[in-house]
Structure formats: C-alpha cells, structure tokens
C-alpha cells in the first residue's frame, strides 16, 4: 500500500490495525430446547444400559451393584 493510500484511508477512518468485532450469533430457542431434549434422551439411555449390566460386567468396570443403582437413579444435571 502506498503512502497516498495510507493517507486517504486514515482520512476515511479506515486504519490498517482497526479490527471489527464478530457479530454475536444467537441460537433459536427451539434449537436450544432440541439440544436439551437430545441430551436428556442420551442420559436416560446410558442410565438404562447401566441398570442392565450384570454383576460380572460391573465388576469389570470397578463398581458395585449399589453404586450402579445410585448412579442410575441420579437426576440429570444438564445445561441448556
């Protein structure tokens, strides 16, 4: 860029080091609700699978039947 272009751009307020902020993207409410719903479904599916494990399979992952049931009965802590 030449000296004249630099002068003209500075007169217009268009400095080379000037940065623009990216626009804030917001998600539609229905998409947030859908994502939350999908997380709940996944959470419930994994808890059902945990309940269905045998004592031998639970021993393989290192937890007892009581620990598995406690975890399976836990309420989800899901963020939106």
Secondary structure, DSSP 8 states (H G I E B T S, - for coil): --HHHHHHHHHHT--TT-----------HHHHHHHHHHHHHHHHHHHHHHHH--HHHHHHHT--HHHHHHHHT-------
